Structures are given as structure tokens and as C-alpha cells.
Amino acid sequence: MSPPIDCHQHFWIYKETEYPWIPKHSPLHRDWLPSDWQAEARQVGIAASIAVQARQTVEESRWLLRLADEQPTIKGVVGWVDLRADKADAQLAELSRDPRFVGVRHVVQDEPDEKFMLRPDFLRGLARLKEFKLTYDLLIFPKHLPAAIEVVNRFPEQPFVLDHIAKPFIRDGTLSPWREWIRELAKASHVCCKVSGLVTEARPQWKQEDFRPYLDVVFEAFGEERIMFGSDWPVCLLSASYGQVFAVINDYVRQFAEHVRAKLLGGNAAKFYQLRT
């Protein structure tokens, strides 16, 4: 049985010019490193993690792999490569030589073009991931889901995972059309879903019940084999502590049998990212 795994968290050495997306005067304005994560994670029994890119640079991908050399709790790295670039193949080959480099992510949510993922140069790059046995993390807003559905259907053998359940409008209690698009996306059996990033999409004084309608949708759509827990730490600290984020999911999955909970809280992530646990 796989140990509990946080499938989505970040590290950085903070410089304002390199992290313009971080809100001013926030708790994120400092270095966040493995020792910080471990102090929080061990309190809730999480033993390992996937470190995910926070800057769109290849150098950050290399840095995360160096952190993994030093910290055995980092079981995998989802980094960034410019999939549109001519040098993408060389960078994918370099990074994937390390078995802990398990996937690639692009910050599509910040692209002004809602159909960014359908651009020929980006599609060409996505097509290269299979050769290097790499996954792809979909970081998108609900408005990008139609394009994401088209993309995953174009690549039926490419493993995809949806980050943050596509950031629905939890603070407003809005379900449609996010709900219908999620159900359509989940029809593709090679797509998984990270239950992560929920608290930062909720109202400041959120309650556990605010998340249930959204969790009900993704658990029904993706099923017990394709859902995995992620904290989105330290970004989650804008709205909740690590323990509070874990409690949101842990309380929800109490309704399932122990072997199902084990998959949701670690087993599915280990399988999807082919981790050496």
C-alpha cells in the first residue's frame, strides 16, 4: 500500500520579480522549502509529495530535482518546459533522465487565449510527452474546459491530470457550466483529477459544506481510481492552514472504505506518476 502522498505542492526562494503572481502583503512573501512542508505534513500523516512548478523556467525544474536529491520525501517533480519551442525535445530528454521528473505543466490559466492549448505549436509539444513517459498537468479555469476536452480527446494515450478541479466559482456557489464540462472531461479515462486548491477559490470565511457540491461532482465523474489529494501548499495559506486543507478532504472521504481512502490519499498519485515509493 502506498504511503499518504500530497500530489501537489510548491517550493520557492522568494524574489518579487520572479513571482509576480504572488499577492502583495501575503504570507507567501518568503522562502518556502522542504523543511517547512515537512513540519506541516507530518502532523497529518502525509509522508511524501509531488513538487510542482511555480515559475515557467527550465532552471526551476532543475532546482526542484536538486531539492529531491536532498529530500527523499519529494517523490516526483512536475516541472516546466516550453513545449512550443524547438529545443523542447532536448530539454525533455535532459530532465526525464532523472526518474523523479514525472510531468510537465504550463500555466494555461494565465494565457489570454482561451484556446491556447489548441495552438499547433503547443499541440506539437504535447505530442512529444508520450515518448518521454511524462504526464501533463492541466492548470486551467472553467472557461478553458472546452479546449481541454478537445485536447485530451486528441491524445488518448497521454496521461493528463486536472489541477484544482479547474478552479470553479466556489465562493459564488456556481456549478454550471463547470459541472457539465467536468463530466464531459471525465469521460476520457486517461484523465485524472487533483482535489486541490479548493480553499483559495472559496469565500474567506468558508465552511466545510461549501465544498461538498463540488466534491460530489468530481468524485461521481472521475471515480475512486482517478482522484488524488493535493494541498497546493503554501498557496493554500492564503485561505487555510495545511491541516485545514487536509481536513476538508479527509472528512469527505470518511464515507468510503479504508482501501478506497488509501487510493485517494496516495495510491492513485503513486500510480499516475509512476512513483518509486
N, C-alpha and C positions, 0 to 999 in steps of 0.2 A: 504493500500500500504506500502511495506517495505521501510524503510529509506535507503539511499545510504550506501552500505557496501563495504569495502575493504576486499576481501576474502582471502588475502594472504600478511601478513607482519610479521616481526620478532622483538623480543626484546632480549637484552642480557646485561649482565655486563661483560665487556671485560677482558679476560685474554688470553694472546697469546697462552699459552699451550692448552687451551680449544677450541680455534677457529683457528686451523692451516690452514683452507681453506681461511681465510681472507687474501687478498693480503697485502704485506708489504707496508708501507708508503701510506696507503689509508685512506679516510675519515671514514672508518668503525672502525678504531682503537680507540674506545671509547665506553662508555656505551650508549646504545640506549634504552630508556624507554618510557612508555605510554605518558608522558607529551611531549616528543619530537614528537611523532607521531601525537598527537592531535593538536599541533601547526601547523603542515603541512596540516593535513587532513581537518581541519575546513575551511581553505582558499578555498578549492574547494568543500565544502559542503558534505564531507564524515562524517558520524555520528557514524559509528561502524566498527568493524573489526574482523577478524579471526586471532589469533596469531598462527603462525606455528613454529614448532621446528627448531632449528638451530644447536643443538647438539644431538647426539644419546645417551641420558641418560634419564632414567626414572625420575631422580631428576629434570631435566629441565622441564619435563611435569608437575610435582607437582608445581614448581616455577611459571610456566605460569598460572596455576589455582589460585595460591595465588595472582598474579597480577590481575586476573579477579575479585577476591574478592574485591580488592581495586578500580578497574577501571571499571565502568559499560559500558564503550564503547567497552570493549572486550567481544564480544557476544559468542565466541567459541574458543576452543583450539584444534589444531591438533598437537598431541604430538608424542612421540616415545616410542615404546615398542619393545623389541627383540622378534619378532614373531617366531623365531626359537627355543627359549628357553623353557624348561619345565615349568618355572614359568610364562610364558606369560599369562596364564589364570588368575592367581592370580593378576597380575598387571593390566590386562584389567578390571577385576572386581573392583579393588580398584579405578582406575581412572574414570571409567564410572559411578561410584556412583554420581559424580558431573555432572549434565546435561550439563554443558558447555564443557565437554570433548567430542568432536564431531567426532574425527577421529584420524587416525594413519598415519604416514609417515616414510618411510625408505629411506635413501639417496642411492638409487639404482644406480644413475649415477656414484658414486664413486666405485662401485663394479667392479673388473676386469673381472668377468664372465658376459658376455652379457646375459646369460640365468639364472642369479641369481634368478629371480623371479619364475623360474620353478623348483627350488630345492624342493624336497619333504618336508623338514622341514619348508621352507618358505610358501609353499602352505598350509601346515597344519595350520600354524598360521593365514594365510589369511582366512581360512575357519572358524575360531573362531570369526571373527569380527561381523558377522551377529547376533550371539546370544546377543552381547552387543550393538547392534544397532549403530555400528560405521562405518564411511566411511573410504575409503583409498585413499590417495593422491599418484599419480604416479609421482615421480621425476626421470625423465629419459632423455637420449639423443635420437636422432633419431635412432641410431643403436639398441636401446632397444625396439623399437616399435613392431617388430615381436613377441618378447616374451610377451610384454604387451597385444597384441591382443589375444594370446593364453590364457593368464591368465584371462582376462575379460570374455572370452567365457566359461571358466571353472566354473565361478561363476556368473551366470546370475541374481542372486538376491542380489548381493553385490554392493552397490553404490561405484563407482570409480570416481575420477576426475583427469584429466591430468594437471599437473603443467606446466606453462610456455610454453604451446603449444609444449612441448617436445624439446625446445631449437634448432630450426632449424638454418641453417647457413645463417642468415640474412645478415651478413657482406659480404658474398660472393654472395648473390643473388641466392643461390641454392634452388630449390624447390623439385626436385626429388632425392631420392625416398621418402623423408619425406611426400610429398603431398599425394602420393598413400597410404602410410601406415596410415596417419591420416584419410583418407576417409574410410579405412577398419575398423579402431578402432571405428570410429563414428557410424558404423552400429549397434554397441551394444548400445541399448537405455538406459542402466543403467550407461553409462559413460558420464560425463560432462567435460568441458574444461575451465581452467582458462586462460584468456587473461592477462598474467603477464610475467614479466621477459624478455620482448622484447628488451628493450634498451641495456641491458648488452650483448646481442648477436649481436648487430649491430656495424657498424664501429664507431669510436669515433665521427666523425662529421656527425652523422646520420641526415636524413631528414624524415619528415612525410611520404613521398611517399615510403620510404624503407620498411615500414611495411605493406603497403596495399596488396601486393600479398599474404602474409601470413595470414593476417586477412580475406581476401576474402575466402581463403581455409577453415579456421576453421568455419567461420560463415555459409558458404554453407554446410559444413559437419555436424556440430552439431545443427545448427538452433537456433532460438531465445529462446528456452526453456532450453538449456543446456550450455550456455556460461555465464561466470561471470567475472567481473573485479577484478584484484588484482594488487597491486602496487609493490610487492616484496621489499618494503621499509624495512630497509635502504640500502639493497644491491643495489637497483636501483641508489643510489647516486654515484656509480662508473661511471655512464654514464649520469645521468639526475636528476633533482630535482623532488620532489613529484608532483609538479604542472605540469611539462613537461610530466611525465608519464601518469598522468590523462588526459592531453590534447590529447595525442596520441589516446586513446580510445574514449574519449568524442567527438572528432572531427569526428572519423569514424562513431560513432553511430548516428550522427545527421541525417543520411539518413533514419532512422527508425522513426516510430510513437512514440509518447511520452510514451504510455503504454509499448511498446517494450523496449525502453531505460530504463524504470524503472525496468524491469526484468533483463536486462543485468548489470545494475549498483547496484543491490541489491536484487531484488526479487528472482532471481534464486539461489543466495547464501543462502538466508534465507530458501528457500525450501529444497535445497540439504542437508544443515547441520541441518535442523530442528531447527532453532534458535528460542529462545524466545525473539522476538524483541518487 
